[in-house]
Amino acid sequence: MSRRIDLDRLLRPCVKSLKPYSSARDEYTGGKSGMVFLDANENPFDNGVNRYPDPHQKELKAKISEIKGVPSANIFLGNGSDEVLDLLFRAFCEPGTDNCISLPPTYGMYKVLSGINNVENREVLLRSDFQPDKPGIEKMTDANTKLLFLCSPNNPTGNLMNPDVILELLENFNGLVVIDEAYIDFSTSESWSKQLPKYKNLVVTQTLSKAYGLAGIRLGMCFASKEIIEVLNRIKPPYNVNELSQQRALSALSNRNQYENEKNSIIREKNRLLKQLLQIKYVKDIFPSEANFFLVRVDDADKRYAQLISHRIVVRNRGNQPLCKNTLRITVGTWEENDFLIKALQTI
Ligand SMILES: Cc1ncc(COP(=O)(O)O)c(C=O)c1O
């Protein structure tokens, strides 16, 4: 049995009745060869980027579909996954009326985007083991709760969310369950996108910003039911993924060796870094991580952060986040960078 949803109930009325912008590249979709394009007020002189990009990124989606095992009709691409998250608010949350739930300590943009969209963000703290508090989430949910954000592996804690709890939420939550898998490529766990046929209320986001090494091109992915993808396509800016990003993404995704080599090197370095961090006497705790960073508890995060800066090393001080007192989030770097970090940590 698959879980159905009433998309009509979840959608904002203005989005339901929206007639989307039809771009020049939407109207004529025939072949390019031998055609003269005088339909989009572009500069005709060819420099590689004088034409608007494919608004539906067909070639790139076909490649992503092949790699991720998700049909193209279930894929939406955005200007980073941040854009995807923003569009979810704009599609489903009526400003001033609807609400979403996020589970701190977690990725800060859920809260920022809810603020930008004037949508109440109901925060349900993770439990002390950094797992979702299911009864707490249920207590906070009402008829206007449209989105629930689960970040797995979670940023900044690095852990996976318990799959049994995620399943229960998918079975029972009456809005969309958004699973942010920005760090899934570093994890041993398989993507929740495999569950899309079963759960129509599931939305999975991923990104090329982390393991694929393409944070600069801003390419975020969303996997969801065809109906949800269709909604996102209706409200997105027509050319939201630019031509250069589409080209770079396609070429990186076609070069699997480089991706595998870099990812394996990061994972090797992560294991090495863990052993070294354990030797530092003011490191009190290193939380298990399925991502490319560690959340590390130290004796005094403000002091150690400042000392690292004086050694020209920037980490993220997460000490002001709930449950994260005196923690630093440290990204795994190259061999040389990690060595530099360890030497600095030993010196200070
Ligand atoms: C959990 C999580 N989601 C999303 C993002 C943003 O991804 P993108 O670069 O695709 O916008 C980040 C970036 O740090 C992140 O940590």
The ligand as an ORCA input file, in Angstrom:
! r2SCAN-3c Opt
* xyz 0 1
  C      21.961     20.145      5.301
  C      22.226     21.084      4.194
  N      21.297     21.252      3.254
  C      21.489     22.090      2.226
  C      22.651     22.819      2.118
  C      22.797     23.790      0.988
  O      23.064     23.133     -0.184
  P      23.211     23.911     -1.545
  O      24.631     24.317     -1.677
  O      22.783     22.897     -2.577
  O      22.266     25.085     -1.515
  C      23.644     22.686      3.074
  C      24.891     23.464      2.977
  O      25.712     23.525      3.831
  C      23.426     21.797      4.140
  O      24.342     21.630      5.117
*
